[in-house]
Amino acid sequence: MTPIIEFISSRAVWFYLICAAGFVVFLSTFLRARRAASQSLFGLEFEMAKIRQERSMRLLFLSVGMAVLVFIIGNIIEPGLPAYGRAAATPTPDIFAIPPPTFTSETPTATATLTSTLAAPTAIPHPTAPIATGGGESPTPAPSPTLAISGACYISSPADGSEIAGEVTFVGTATADQFLFYKIEAYGPQTAGVWASLLGDTVSTPVVDGVLGTANFAGWASGGYSIRLVMVDTTHNEVGGCYVTLTVATP
């Protein structure tokens, strides 16, 4: 179902043009049939004109309904799909690829500075990462979490290289031109070799020097994790990203 939704959303303009063309054609047919019905002198002609008029009306409603359906899919259903649910089964090359991150104690610096203050998101769910086997083994090298920056993106707390346990609140900045949403993901021993969402959903409110979200690492396998913050714009492209490396302590 997801590929179908993405196909319709990516070609919404063509669907709108088809619906508009159909609307114009069926409206013209409806008006001609209506005029013919009003001018008909015989009962048979009147009945045939009425049939064409009713058929054109149904097709008019069908054109409008298709346009509304495309709008709902492109603007309501498709943006609400989980970000990790859109990934294709076959991995695609990462055009922003850099060497995997190393675990250091350096604190990341902000890539941009903004002066406005925006409200922080509320009701942050807890992580839903899949359970991996192998206990506290070190993670395999993760796909590069660093992306081209268009706006401001950084995690100021926890600091890069920190040791964490239990409930952790992430603080920082996530904002960009044509901002749509951001997400926080983790990669490490607990995530079975994939980037797993820490918030359980995307957050559609930009944040400047505020709370990005809260995640509970209780019960997670100990070891090093890459944590990335990724921003997506209204064209559904990832336009900014940053990461920190953290160590989940053994309970």
C-alpha positions, -999 to 999 in steps of 0.1 A, spaced: 0 0 0 28 24 8 43 23 -27 9 31 -42 4 61 -19 39 74 -27 33 69 -64 1 89 -63 16 116 -41 47 120 -63 25 124 -94 -3 145 -79 1 172 -105 -6 149 -134 -37 134 -115 -50 170 -109 -45 178 -146 -64 146 -157 -92 154 -132 -94 190 -144 -96 179 -181 -122 154 -173 -142 180 -154 -142 204 -183 -152 177 -208 -180 163 -187 -193 198 -178 -194 207 -215 -213 174 -222 -237 181 -193 -245 216 -205 -251 204 -241 -274 176 -229 -293 200 -207 -298 224 -236 -309 195 -259 -334 184 -233 -349 219 -230 -352 222 -268 -364 186 -276 -398 183 -292 -403 146 -289 -403 124 -258 -376 100 -271 -352 129 -277 -360 143 -243 -353 109 -226 -320 105 -245 -309 140 -235 -318 133 -199 -297 101 -199 -267 119 -213 -272 147 -187 -273 122 -158 -242 103 -171 -223 135 -174 -233 145 -139 -220 112 -125 -187 117 -143 -184 152 -130 -187 140 -95 -162 112 -102 -136 138 -115 -141 159 -84 -139 129 -61 -107 117 -77 -91 151 -72 -102 152 -36 -88 117 -31 -54 127 -46 -53 157 -23 -60 136 8 -34 111 -1 -7 137 -9 -14 161 20 -28 139 48 -20 102 44 15 103 29 30 128 53 17 108 82 34 76 72 62 66 96 95 78 81 111 44 85 81 27 69 89 44 36 123 28 31 125 6 1 133 -31 5 165 -27 -15 190 -3 0 198 28 -21 232 46 -22 236 74 4 247 105 -16 258 121 17 279 91 28 310 98 50 330 74 71 311 60 101 312 81 133 338 73 160 330 75 196 347 105 211 341 129 239 340 160 218 309 182 221 293 190 187 290 227 179 259 243 163 260 245 126 238 276 125 224 302 150 189 315 150 174 343 171 138 333 171 122 312 198 97 284 189 76 262 210 89 228 220 69 197 210 47 179 236 36 143 243 68 126 232 63 88 231 90 63 241 112 44 217 99 14 198 132 0 185 133 -38 176 152 -62 199 184 -76 185 202 -107 196 238 -107 207 235 -88 240 260 -60 243 280 -65 211 294 -34 195 273 -21 166 283 -27 130 292 5 111 260 26 106 250 43 74 262 79 75 239 101 96 254 134 84 234 153 58 237 186 40 226 214 63 198 238 52 188 256 84 200 247 120 204 213 134 223 201 165 219 181 197 233 200 226 223 175 253 232 147 260 267 158 249 286 137 223 304 108 239 281 108 270 270 77 289 233 74 293 208 51 310 170 51 316 150 81 305 169 107 284 157 141 272 173 154 240 178 191 238 189 211 207 177 228 176 158 215 145 146 240 120 149 245 82 135 263 53 101 249 43 103 227 75 78 198 76 90 176 105 121 161 122 128 127 136 154 112 160 168 78 153 193 54 169 217 28 155 234 3 177 233 -31 194 195 -28 202 183 -18 167 191 -50 147 212 -32 121 187 -5 111 180 31 121 152 29 147 129 57 157 134 70 193 102 91 194 79 66 178 67 93 153 79 124 136 76 159 152 61 186 130 70 216 153 105 232 148 126 237 179 152 262 187 174 255 218 146 235 233 134 200 241 135 178 210 120 147 226 124 121 254 133 84 250 136 57 276 166 34 272 158 11 301 163 -25 291 184 -16 260 215 -36 253 246 -17 265 272 -4 241 278 25 217 250 41 197 248 66 170 219 91 175 209 112 145 185 141 142 171 145 107 149 172 92 125 169 63 110 197 42 77 201 25 90 183 -6 97 153 17 134 155 12 159 153 41 174 188 42 194 187 74 209 163 99 234 159 127 244 132 151 260 124 185 275 92 197 263 79 231 270 49 253 241 31 270 254 20 304 248 -15 317 220 -14 343 
